[in-house]
Amino acid sequence: MRTIDTKQIKEKVTSLLLESNYNIGEETFKILNQSYELETNPISKSVLNQIIKNDEIALNESIPMCQDTGMAVIFLEIGQDVYLTGKKLYESVNEGVREAYSIGYLRKSVVDDPLFHRTNTKDNTPAIIHTDIVSGSQIKITVAPKGFGSENMSAIKMLKPSDGVMGVKNFVIETVKKAGPNPCPPIVIGIGIGGTFEKCTYLAKIALTREIGQHNTSGDYSKLESELLEEINNLDIGPAGLGGITTALAVHIEYFPTHIAGLPVAINICCHAYRHKSSII
């Protein structure tokens, strides 16, 4: 049994949120630069160059790479041999969010009542928190601040098993076409397949915490990721919706067993600000 004070979690959440908003990450930089070299549309090539320069400035000057600094999504993998002390876990997580968005001058975008009053909470809380109990005596924290230009373009569909692979492909392509320039392409696409209505949306979200371009370990799903990426990049939507061969940087699929009568599919789109950071306590 290992004792961890939730103050450590709060401090780690703060630092990870700041880092994720300032530092796009080495692998995403690499793919953006590769896309710039391969892009043939002059206007789209210029857009990619601006994105790359913007991300370099954000990193070098410790400022947000995008004005929409997102709603804080936090994934906690808590070892079953951990004993937590101090303040309540979720209270500490939200304190970490509150501090990050204050000291980092990050835009506070959360409203309390989503329908009637929509009053800003003024500290970007509450966070969306997903908790998983795992083996061991450590806690893994992953933060993924999510902007809503891309979040609003996400979709879910309860397909029939008979729809099969083509049904999934058609739904993904249809969703990306409908999104067009709205999610600030080039995009990263998280896809959840299986489970239930709520499980597949979680899978789509967790798919967006994977290292960019890292394929599913299943050969079938890895192949589907590659096929979808190629088909999406043939849509000629391109960076900022101005045409070209760089509509998406990566497609990530996560799957889970489902009912014999179902084939749930969820699509969570992320803009080129592919923000997520992890750390282990």
N, C-alpha and C positions, 0 to 999 in steps of 0.2 A: 504494500500500500504506500502510495506517495502523496504527500500533501502539497497542494498548490493553492495559493491565495489568489482570489479572483482579481486582485489588483494587477497581477501580472498579465492577466488576460486583457484587462482594460488598456494597459500600456501597450501591449502588442497590437491590439486592434487599432489604436491611434497611429502607431508608426506604420503599419501596413497600409492603412487608408491613405496616408500622406504619400508613401512611396508609390502606390498603385496609380495615383492621380498624376504624379510627376514623371514616372519612369515606365515607358511602354514595354520595356524588356528587350533583351538582346535578340531573341528569336523572331519577335515581331518586326523589329528593325530590319533584320536580315531578309525576311520575306517581302517587306515593303520595298527594299532596295532591289531585290530580285525582280519584283513585279515592275518596278520602274524601268529596269533594263530590257524587259521583255515587251513592255507596252508599245504598240505601234501607232496609236492615236496621239498626235502631237498635243492636243488640248488635255487629254487625260494624263499624258506623261507629265505635263506641267502641274496638274493637280496633285499627282503622286509626289512630285518633287516638293511641293508646298507642304504636304502632309509630313514628309520626312523632316524637313527643316523645322516645322512646328514642334515635332516630337523631340528634336535635338535641343531646341530652345527650352522646352519644358524641363528636360532633364538637367541641362547645364545651369538653369536659373532657378530650379526648384519652384516652378509655377505650374498650375494645372494645364494639361495638354488640350483640354476642352472646357468651354464655359459651363457645360452641363456636367457637373462633378458627381452626378448619379445619386440614386437611392442606395444606401449601403446594404448589400446582401452579404451575410456572414455565414460561413459553413464551419461548424465545430465538430471535430472528430475526437471524442473524449474517451480515453482509455478506461476500462472498467475497474482498473486498480488505482484510479485517482480519487483522492478525497479532497473536495473543494472547501475552502474556508473563506471568511470575509463576507463581502456583500453578495446578494443574490447574483447568480450567473448572468442572467439577461440584463439585470440592472447595470452590471459592470461592463458588459458589451456595449450597451447604449451610452454609458459614460465615455467609453473610448471613441465612439462615433461622434458624440457631442464635442469632445476635445479636439479631435482631428479637424472637424469642419470649422471650428473656431480659430485655432492657432494657424491653420493652413489657409485661412481666408477662402475656403471652398464654398461654392454656392449652396445655400440651404434651400432645398426644393420640396421638402415633404409638407403636405397639408394634412390636418387631423381628420376631418370629415370629408370623405372623397366625393360626396354628392351634393350636399346642401350648402354648407358654409365655407368649406375649403380654406380654413384659416391656417396660415403657415406656422409650423411648430417652432420655427426660428432656430433650430439646432440640428436639423436633418434627422431627427429621431422620430419614431422608433425605426430601428433597423429590421430587415427581414432576416430572421435567424433560423438556420436549419441545423439540428443537432443529431449526431449519430454516435452511438456507443460502440466502441471497438475494443479489441484486446489491447493489453499493455498498460503502461503507467505514464503515458504522455498525452498531450493535447495538441492536435494540429488545427491551426486557425487559417482559414482561407477567406480573404475579403474579395469581393467583386462588385465595386460600385457601378451601378447600371444606369446609363442615360436612357431617357424615354423616347427619343427620336427613333431609336431602334427597337426598344421594348414594345412600343405601340404597333410595330409591324409584325409582331409574333402571332402565332395561330395554333389552334388545336383542331383535330378532326378525328372522329371515331369511325375509322375505316372498318370495312368488313374483311374477314380473313381472306375471302376470295379476291379482294382488290390486289393483294400480293405486292410484289416489288414495284410493279408499274404504278400501282395506286399510290404508294409512298412517293415515288419519283414525281408523279404528276402533281401531287399535293405540294411538294417542296418547290417545284418549278413555278407553279401557279402562285404560291405565296411570295416568292422572290420577285416575280413579274409585277404582282400587285403592289409590292412595296416600292419598286422603282428607285428613285433617288432619295426617298424619305428617310431611310435609316443611315444615310451618309456612307455610301459605299466608297471603297471596297469593304465588304462585310465579312464577318465570321458567323457561320451558321451552326447553332447547336440543335441537334435533333434527338428527341426522346421517343423510343418505340417500345410499346408493351406496357405491362402493369395495368393501371386503372387510369381514369380521367386525371386524377391529381398526380399520380406517380410519373406519368410520361412527361408532364410539365417540369417536374423536379429533375428528371433525367436530362431534359433539354437544357435546363439552367446549369446543371453540374457539368455538362459537356463543354460549356464555355469557360470552365476553369482549367481545362486541359492545355498543356503546352501547345502553342499554335502549330497546326500541321501534323501533330502526333496522331497516328492512326489507331483505330480500335484494334485490339489484339486479335479479334476474330477476323479470319481471312474474308469471309462473306461481307461483313460490315465494312471492313477496310476497303474492299473493292467498290462497295456502294458509295462510300465517301468520295473516292477518286472519280467515279463516274458522275456523281452529282456535281462535283466541283467543275469538271470539264463542261458539262451541259450548262451550268449556271454562267460560266465565263464565255459561253457562246451566245448569250442573250443580248450582248451589245448594250448593256446598261452602263457599265464602266464606272470609273471614279467620279463621284458627285453626279452620277446619272448622265454624263456627257459622252457616253459611248466608249468603246474599247474592250479589251479582253480581260480587264481586271475588275470584275464585279464582286468576286469573293476571293478572300485570301485562303480560306480553309473551310472544310465541312467536317464537323465532329458528331459522331453518332454514339449514343449510349442506349442499351436495351435491357429489358427485364422480362421475365416470364409473364404471360398474360392468360386470360380465360380463353377457352376453346372457341367462344363466340365473338372474340374481340380482336382488334388491331388498332389500339390507340396510337396516335402520332401527334407529337407536339413539336413546334418549330420556334426556337428562341433566337432572334437575330441580334447580333452585336455589331456596332459600327467599327470603323478602323481603330478607334480608341479601345483596344482590346485589353481592358484593365482587370488584372487580378494578381494577387500576391499571397504567398503562403509562408507560414513559419511554424515551427514546433517548439513547444515549451516542455 
